[in-house]
């Protein structure tokens, strides 16, 4: 996945691939759930997965050509740039609502059960797609998805570097607030909640994609 946003123009063509992103709390667990959704909803195998942990939603974009996780050198820190942890994914537009339903299932009473101490701007709830809230079709599908799984969430127009409000999901225009891919060591990572120790076949996907030529940037590790 590139650090750019949607490669598509509308959601009218059911075969059209669109770039979207989902975020709520730590991106490790979200990536796993999106990978499982790719497998279940699209029949993708390990070589076809597009879910990538990353950053999006900040008003300051990149610094020195990159966006990085917190590091001792304080290089291009994603939090200081206003970004949230997200998972970017490329899917057929006809499947957007199905993936939105999987996203909304991550919440219980409007909260991510494993968000715990992960509060603050970096962990806010965001969904990004071309046009954001002005894309009436996808925005309506997102709201409908929430209603189908309990109507736990409120939605608001993201303006960049938005506050973390527990039950609010910020709808982002990913042409203005694109996704930036995260470091390799964050990809296909175990979650930190009980039951989120994933098999090695999952954890090893990051190295497999790296060996296949995928670029995860040049940010410092810590």
C-alpha positions as CSV (number, residue, x, y, z in Angstrom):
1,X,0.0,0.0,0.0
2,X,1.3,3.5,-0.8
3,X,1.1,6.5,1.4
4,X,-1.4,8.1,-1.0
5,X,-5.1,7.9,-0.6
6,X,-7.9,6.5,-2.8
7,X,-7.2,5.4,-6.3
8,X,-10.8,5.5,-7.2
9,X,-13.4,8.1,-8.1
10,X,-16.8,6.9,-6.9
11,X,-18.5,4.0,-5.3
12,X,-20.9,3.4,-8.2
13,X,-18.9,0.6,-9.9
14,X,-19.1,-2.5,-7.7
15,X,-15.8,-3.9,-9.1
16,X,-13.9,-0.7,-8.4
17,X,-11.1,-0.9,-5.8
18,X,-11.1,1.9,-3.3
19,X,-8.6,2.7,-0.6
20,X,-10.0,3.2,2.9
21,X,-8.8,3.2,6.4
22,X,-10.1,2.3,9.8
23,X,-8.8,3.3,13.3
24,X,-9.8,2.8,16.9
25,X,-7.2,2.3,19.6
26,X,-4.1,0.3,18.9
27,X,-3.6,-0.6,15.3
28,X,-2.2,-4.1,16.0
29,X,-5.6,-5.7,16.8
30,X,-7.4,-3.7,14.1
31,X,-5.0,-5.0,11.5
32,X,-5.7,-8.6,12.5
33,X,-9.4,-8.1,12.3
34,X,-9.2,-6.4,8.9
35,X,-7.0,-9.2,7.6
36,X,-9.6,-11.7,8.8
37,X,-12.2,-9.7,7.0
38,X,-10.2,-9.7,3.8
39,X,-10.0,-13.5,4.1
40,X,-13.7,-14.0,4.9
41,X,-15.3,-11.4,2.7
42,X,-13.0,-11.4,-0.3
43,X,-11.3,-14.8,-0.1
44,X,-7.8,-13.3,-0.2
45,X,-4.9,-15.5,0.7
46,X,-1.6,-14.4,2.4
47,X,-0.1,-13.0,-0.8
48,X,-3.1,-10.8,-1.6
49,X,-3.7,-9.1,1.8
50,X,-3.8,-5.3,1.7
51,X,-4.3,-4.4,5.3
52,X,-1.4,-2.3,6.7
53,X,-0.9,-0.6,10.0
54,X,-0.1,3.0,9.6
55,X,-1.0,6.6,10.5
56,X,-3.5,9.2,9.2
57,X,-5.7,12.1,10.1
58,X,-3.1,14.7,11.2
59,X,-3.1,18.3,10.0
60,X,0.7,18.4,9.6
61,X,1.1,15.5,7.1
62,X,4.7,14.4,6.9
63,X,7.9,15.8,8.4
64,X,11.1,15.3,6.5
65,X,9.2,13.1,4.1
66,X,8.0,10.5,6.6
67,X,5.7,9.7,9.5
68,X,7.1,7.6,12.3
69,X,6.1,5.9,15.5
70,X,7.4,7.4,18.8
71,X,11.2,7.2,18.8
72,X,14.0,8.5,21.0
73,X,15.3,10.7,18.3
74,X,11.8,12.3,18.0
75,X,11.9,11.9,14.2
76,X,8.6,12.7,12.5
77,X,6.6,11.6,15.5
78,X,3.1,10.7,14.3
79,X,1.5,12.0,17.5
80,X,3.1,15.4,17.2
81,X,2.0,15.5,13.6
82,X,-1.6,14.9,14.8
83,X,-2.1,11.4,13.3
84,X,-4.1,8.5,14.6
85,X,-3.1,4.8,14.4
86,X,-5.1,3.3,11.5
87,X,-5.2,0.3,9.2
88,X,-5.4,1.0,5.5
89,X,-7.0,-1.4,3.1
90,X,-7.9,-1.7,-0.6
91,X,-11.3,-3.3,-1.2
92,X,-14.1,-3.4,-3.8
93,X,-16.4,-0.5,-3.3
94,X,-19.3,-2.9,-3.2
95,X,-17.9,-4.4,0.0
96,X,-17.4,-1.2,1.9
97,X,-20.4,-1.7,4.1
98,X,-19.4,-5.2,5.0
99,X,-16.0,-4.0,6.1
100,X,-17.6,-1.1,8.0
101,X,-19.7,-3.7,9.9
102,X,-16.6,-5.6,10.9
103,X,-15.1,-2.3,12.1
104,X,-18.2,-1.5,14.1
105,X,-18.1,-4.9,15.7
106,X,-14.9,-3.9,17.4
107,X,-16.8,-1.7,19.8
108,X,-18.8,-2.6,22.9
109,X,-21.1,0.1,24.2
110,X,-19.3,2.5,22.0
111,X,-15.9,1.5,23.4
112,X,-13.1,-0.7,22.1
113,X,-12.8,-3.3,24.9
114,X,-9.0,-3.3,24.6
115,X,-8.5,0.5,24.3
116,X,-7.9,0.7,28.1
117,X,-4.9,3.0,28.5
118,X,-4.8,3.8,24.8
119,X,-6.5,7.1,25.0
120,X,-5.6,10.4,23.4
121,X,-5.3,11.8,19.9
122,X,-3.2,8.9,18.6
123,X,-5.9,6.4,19.4
124,X,-9.0,8.2,18.3
125,X,-11.6,6.6,16.2
126,X,-11.4,7.4,12.5
127,X,-12.7,6.1,9.1
128,X,-11.2,7.5,5.9
129,X,-12.4,7.3,2.3
130,X,-12.4,9.6,-0.7
131,X,-14.6,12.6,-0.1
132,X,-15.2,11.9,3.6
133,X,-18.6,13.0,4.8
134,X,-19.2,14.6,1.4
135,X,-19.3,11.2,-0.1
136,X,-22.9,10.6,0.8
137,X,-23.0,7.1,-0.4
138,X,-20.2,5.7,1.7
139,X,-21.0,7.9,4.7
140,X,-24.5,6.6,4.7
141,X,-23.2,3.0,4.5
142,X,-21.0,3.6,7.4
143,X,-23.9,4.9,9.6
144,X,-26.1,2.0,8.5
145,X,-23.3,-0.5,9.4
146,X,-23.2,1.0,12.9
147,X,-27.0,0.7,13.2
148,X,-26.9,-2.9,12.2
149,X,-24.6,-3.8,15.1
150,X,-26.3,-1.9,17.8
151,X,-26.1,1.8,16.9
152,X,-23.3,2.4,19.5
153,X,-21.4,5.2,17.7
154,X,-21.8,8.8,16.7
155,X,-20.1,10.2,13.6
156,X,-18.6,13.6,13.0
157,X,-16.7,15.3,10.2
158,X,-13.0,15.1,10.8
159,X,-11.1,18.3,10.4
160,X,-7.6,16.9,11.2
161,X,-5.8,16.3,14.5
162,X,-9.2,15.8,16.1
163,X,-9.8,15.0,19.8
164,X,-10.2,11.5,21.1
165,X,-13.9,11.2,22.1
166,X,-14.8,7.6,23.2
167,X,-18.0,7.0,21.2
168,X,-17.3,9.4,18.3
169,X,-15.9,8.2,14.9
170,X,-14.3,11.0,12.8
171,X,-15.1,10.6,9.1
172,X,-12.0,11.7,7.1
173,X,-11.5,12.6,3.5
174,X,-8.5,10.4,2.6
175,X,-7.6,12.7,-0.3
176,X,-6.9,15.4,2.2
177,X,-5.8,13.2,5.1
178,X,-4.0,10.2,3.4
179,X,-2.7,7.1,5.1
180,X,1.0,6.7,5.7
181,X,2.3,3.1,6.1
182,X,3.7,2.1,9.4
183,X,7.1,0.5,10.2
184,X,7.6,-3.1,9.4
185,X,7.9,-4.1,13.0
186,X,4.3,-2.9,13.6
187,X,2.9,-5.0,10.8
188,X,1.0,-8.2,11.6
189,X,1.9,-7.8,15.3
190,X,0.2,-9.5,18.2
191,X,-2.3,-7.4,20.1
192,X,-1.8,-6.8,23.8
193,X,-5.2,-7.9,25.1
194,X,-6.0,-11.4,26.3
195,X,-6.4,-13.7,23.4
196,X,-4.5,-11.5,20.9
197,X,-1.4,-13.7,20.6
198,X,-1.6,-14.6,17.0
199,X,0.1,-17.5,15.2
200,X,3.5,-17.2,13.7
201,X,2.0,-17.7,10.3
202,X,0.3,-14.3,10.8
203,X,3.3,-12.6,12.5
204,X,5.7,-13.7,9.7
205,X,3.7,-12.0,7.0
206,X,5.6,-8.7,7.5
207,X,8.9,-10.2,6.6
208,X,7.3,-12.1,3.7
209,X,6.0,-8.8,2.3
210,X,9.4,-7.1,2.9
211,X,11.2,-9.9,1.1
212,X,8.8,-9.5,-1.8
213,X,9.9,-5.8,-2.1
214,X,7.4,-3.9,0.0
215,X,8.8,-0.6,1.4
216,X,7.9,0.1,5.0
217,X,9.9,3.3,5.2
218,X,13.1,4.3,6.9
219,X,11.9,5.4,10.3
220,X,14.0,4.6,13.4
221,X,12.9,1.6,15.3
222,X,12.7,3.3,18.7
